[in-house]
Amino acid sequence: MYRILIVEDDTSIAELLELNLTVAGYQCDVAYDGAEALTKIQKQAYSLALLDIMLPELDGFELISPMKEHHIPVIYVSAKNDVYDRVKGLRLGAEDYLVKPFEMLELLVRIEKVLARTQPAPREFSFAGVTVREEEHLVLAHGQRIDLKPMEYALLLMFLRHPDIVLTREQLLRQVWGEDYFGETRTVDSHVAALRKKLGWAEQIVTVHRIGYKLDTKAPGIMKMNVIQMPKF
């Protein structure tokens, strides 16, 4: 499982990040200043670090060098939104730069892309009788292969990667169909209906009235989500 270091001096933001990342299946540690972050990376290996810039002791720019020494990719998460700071952060070696405030889903997607780029490893999801093997692009429902259309498969991965998080129709359109897609949100509804039918997930994919959908892992009688990080060879 991926372990992420959150370096954030605002307690409320740090707790919110930790909560959402834990729900998304990541292990998390939190450091509230630069010195504490430096101590943690010397004792623990991390798959990724989320760094604020304006930190006590050592700021986020000063931390980038030791992060690189320990082979920890960095995403800056900062209220500093001027071009100079964004360019500086990326030139120092950060993988990405996200300006506060932001949508949690956007951060989760950026984390996925950085991890896929820096630490690629196939994953296997198993939930409610359905198994998805990313490397093989294979979907099994109770042992039987299920043929999904490309957008149905991408939609399924969005739900599996973000369990128990309400995803708006607009977010799903943007993340699955792309920024340049100008179709209607009813497209999402029709694909969700097809996905429910093919997987037998009438109760697992929950409709959130007037907002969107979520994959409910806490419904009575539903087996626990299992995500296996396959070894790299």
C-alpha positions as CSV (number, residue, x, y, z in Angstrom):
1,M,0.0,0.0,0.0
2,Y,1.2,3.5,-0.8
3,R,2.2,5.6,2.2
4,I,1.8,9.4,1.9
5,L,3.4,12.1,4.0
6,I,1.2,15.2,4.5
7,V,3.3,18.3,5.5
8,E,0.8,21.0,6.6
9,D,0.8,23.4,9.5
10,D,-2.9,24.1,9.4
11,T,-4.4,21.3,11.6
12,S,-7.9,21.4,10.1
13,I,-6.5,21.1,6.5
14,A,-4.1,18.3,7.6
15,E,-6.9,16.4,9.3
16,L,-9.1,16.8,6.2
17,L,-6.4,15.5,3.9
18,E,-5.6,12.6,6.1
19,L,-9.2,11.6,6.4
20,N,-9.9,11.7,2.6
21,L,-6.6,9.9,1.7
22,T,-7.3,7.2,4.3
23,V,-10.8,6.6,2.9
24,A,-9.2,6.4,-0.6
25,G,-7.0,3.6,0.6
26,Y,-3.7,5.3,1.4
27,Q,-1.7,5.1,4.6
28,C,-0.8,8.6,5.9
29,D,1.5,10.3,8.3
30,V,1.3,14.0,9.1
31,A,4.0,16.5,9.9
32,Y,3.1,20.0,11.1
33,D,6.4,21.7,10.3
34,G,9.4,21.3,8.1
35,A,11.7,19.9,10.8
36,E,9.2,17.2,11.8
37,A,8.9,16.2,8.1
38,L,12.6,15.9,7.8
39,T,12.7,13.6,10.8
40,K,9.9,11.4,9.4
41,I,11.5,10.9,6.0
42,Q,14.7,9.8,7.7
43,K,12.9,7.0,9.5
44,Q,10.1,6.0,7.1
45,A,9.9,5.4,3.4
46,Y,7.1,7.3,1.6
47,S,5.6,6.9,-1.8
48,L,4.7,10.6,-2.1
49,A,4.7,13.8,-0.1
50,L,2.1,16.6,-0.1
51,L,4.0,19.7,0.8
52,D,2.7,23.1,1.9
53,I,5.2,25.9,1.2
54,M,4.7,28.3,4.1
55,L,5.8,26.1,7.0
56,P,7.5,26.7,10.3
57,E,11.2,25.6,10.7
58,L,11.9,24.6,7.1
59,D,9.6,25.8,4.3
60,G,8.4,23.6,1.4
61,F,11.1,24.8,-1.0
62,E,13.8,23.9,1.5
63,L,12.4,20.4,1.9
64,I,12.4,19.5,-1.8
65,S,16.1,18.6,-1.7
66,P,16.0,16.0,1.1
67,M,12.8,14.6,-0.4
68,K,14.6,14.0,-3.7
69,E,17.5,12.4,-1.7
70,H,15.1,10.0,-0.3
71,H,13.4,9.4,-3.7
72,I,10.0,10.8,-2.5
73,P,8.0,12.5,-5.3
74,V,6.4,15.8,-4.2
75,I,3.1,17.6,-4.9
76,Y,3.0,21.1,-3.6
77,V,-0.3,22.0,-2.1
78,S,-0.2,25.7,-1.3
79,A,-2.1,29.0,-1.1
80,K,0.7,30.7,-3.0
81,N,-0.8,31.0,-6.4
82,D,1.5,33.3,-8.3
83,V,3.3,32.1,-11.4
84,Y,6.7,32.6,-9.8
85,D,6.1,30.2,-7.0
86,R,4.5,27.5,-9.3
87,V,7.4,27.7,-11.7
88,K,9.9,27.6,-8.8
89,G,8.3,24.6,-7.3
90,L,8.3,22.7,-10.5
91,R,11.9,23.7,-11.4
92,L,13.1,22.5,-8.0
93,G,11.7,19.1,-8.9
94,A,8.1,18.8,-7.7
95,E,5.9,16.5,-9.8
96,D,2.9,18.8,-9.5
97,Y,1.6,22.0,-7.9
98,L,-2.0,22.5,-6.7
99,V,-3.3,25.8,-5.4
100,K,-5.6,26.0,-2.4
101,P,-8.6,25.9,-2.2
102,F,-9.1,22.8,-4.4
103,E,-11.5,19.9,-4.9
104,M,-10.5,16.8,-3.1
105,L,-11.2,14.7,-6.1
106,E,-8.8,16.8,-8.2
107,L,-6.0,16.1,-5.6
108,L,-6.8,12.4,-5.6
109,V,-6.6,12.2,-9.3
110,R,-3.3,14.1,-9.4
111,I,-1.9,11.8,-6.7
112,E,-2.9,8.8,-8.8
113,K,-1.2,10.2,-11.9
114,V,2.0,11.0,-10.0
115,L,2.1,7.5,-8.4
116,A,1.5,5.9,-11.8
117,R,4.3,7.9,-13.3
118,T,6.8,7.5,-10.5
119,Q,6.0,4.1,-9.0
120,P,4.0,2.2,-11.6
121,A,2.6,-1.1,-10.3
122,P,-0.6,-2.9,-11.4
123,R,-3.4,-3.0,-8.9
124,E,-6.2,-5.5,-8.3
125,F,-9.5,-4.4,-6.8
126,S,-11.9,-6.8,-5.2
127,F,-15.4,-5.7,-4.0
128,A,-18.9,-7.2,-3.7
129,G,-18.1,-10.1,-6.0
130,V,-16.3,-8.1,-8.6
131,T,-12.6,-8.2,-9.3
132,V,-10.8,-5.8,-11.5
133,R,-7.2,-6.4,-12.7
134,E,-5.8,-3.2,-14.1
135,E,-2.8,-4.7,-15.8
136,E,-5.0,-7.1,-17.7
137,H,-7.9,-4.7,-18.2
138,L,-10.0,-7.6,-16.9
139,V,-13.3,-7.4,-15.0
140,L,-14.7,-10.5,-13.3
141,A,-18.1,-10.7,-11.6
142,H,-18.4,-13.9,-9.4
143,G,-15.7,-15.4,-11.5
144,Q,-17.3,-14.7,-14.9
145,R,-15.7,-12.2,-17.3
146,I,-17.7,-9.1,-17.9
147,D,-17.3,-7.1,-21.1
148,L,-17.4,-3.4,-20.4
149,K,-17.3,-0.5,-22.9
150,P,-14.2,1.8,-22.5
151,M,-16.2,4.5,-20.7
152,E,-17.9,2.0,-18.5
153,Y,-14.6,0.6,-17.5
154,A,-13.1,4.0,-16.8
155,L,-16.2,4.9,-14.7
156,L,-15.8,1.7,-12.7
157,L,-12.2,2.5,-11.9
158,M,-13.3,6.0,-10.8
159,F,-15.7,4.5,-8.3
160,L,-13.2,1.9,-7.1
161,R,-10.4,4.4,-6.6
162,H,-12.7,6.8,-4.7
163,P,-14.9,4.6,-2.5
164,D,-17.5,6.3,-0.3
165,I,-16.8,9.7,-1.9
166,V,-19.7,11.5,-3.6
167,L,-18.8,12.1,-7.2
168,T,-20.8,14.7,-9.0
169,R,-22.0,14.2,-12.6
170,E,-19.8,17.1,-13.7
171,Q,-16.7,15.6,-12.0
172,L,-17.3,12.2,-13.6
173,L,-17.8,13.9,-17.0
174,R,-14.6,15.8,-16.6
175,Q,-12.4,13.0,-15.2
176,V,-13.8,10.1,-17.4
177,W,-14.8,11.8,-20.6
178,G,-12.3,14.6,-20.5
179,E,-12.2,18.4,-20.2
180,D,-13.1,18.8,-23.9
181,Y,-16.3,16.7,-23.7
182,F,-19.4,18.9,-24.1
183,G,-22.1,16.2,-23.8
184,E,-24.9,16.2,-21.2
185,T,-24.8,14.8,-17.7
186,R,-27.4,12.2,-18.8
187,T,-24.5,10.4,-20.4
188,V,-23.2,9.6,-16.9
189,D,-26.7,8.4,-15.9
190,S,-26.9,6.0,-18.8
191,H,-23.4,4.6,-18.2
192,V,-24.0,4.1,-14.5
193,A,-27.3,2.3,-15.3
194,A,-25.4,-0.1,-17.6
195,L,-22.6,-0.6,-15.1
196,R,-25.1,-1.5,-12.3
197,K,-26.9,-4.0,-14.6
198,K,-23.7,-5.7,-15.9
199,L,-22.1,-6.0,-12.4
200,G,-25.3,-6.6,-10.4
201,W,-24.5,-3.5,-8.4
202,A,-28.0,-2.0,-8.0
203,E,-27.3,-1.3,-4.3
204,Q,-23.5,-0.7,-4.4
205,I,-23.5,2.4,-6.7
206,V,-25.8,4.8,-4.8
207,T,-27.5,7.7,-6.4
208,V,-27.1,11.0,-4.4
209,H,-30.1,13.0,-5.2
210,R,-29.5,15.9,-7.6
211,I,-25.7,15.6,-7.1
212,G,-24.2,12.3,-8.5
213,Y,-23.2,8.9,-7.3
214,K,-20.9,7.1,-4.9
215,L,-19.7,3.6,-4.4
216,D,-21.1,2.6,-1.0
217,T,-18.7,0.2,0.9
218,K,-20.6,0.5,4.2
219,A,-24.0,-0.8,3.1
220,P,-25.3,-3.8,5.2
221,G,-24.2,-7.1,3.8
222,I,-21.5,-5.7,1.5
223,M,-18.1,-7.1,1.7
224,K,-15.1,-4.9,2.5
225,M,-13.2,-3.3,-0.3
226,N,-9.9,-5.0,-1.0
227,V,-7.1,-3.3,-3.0
228,I,-4.0,-5.4,-3.7
229,Q,-0.9,-3.6,-4.8
230,M,0.8,-6.1,-7.1
231,P,4.6,-6.4,-6.8
232,K,6.8,-4.8,-9.4
233,F,9.3,-7.0,-11.2
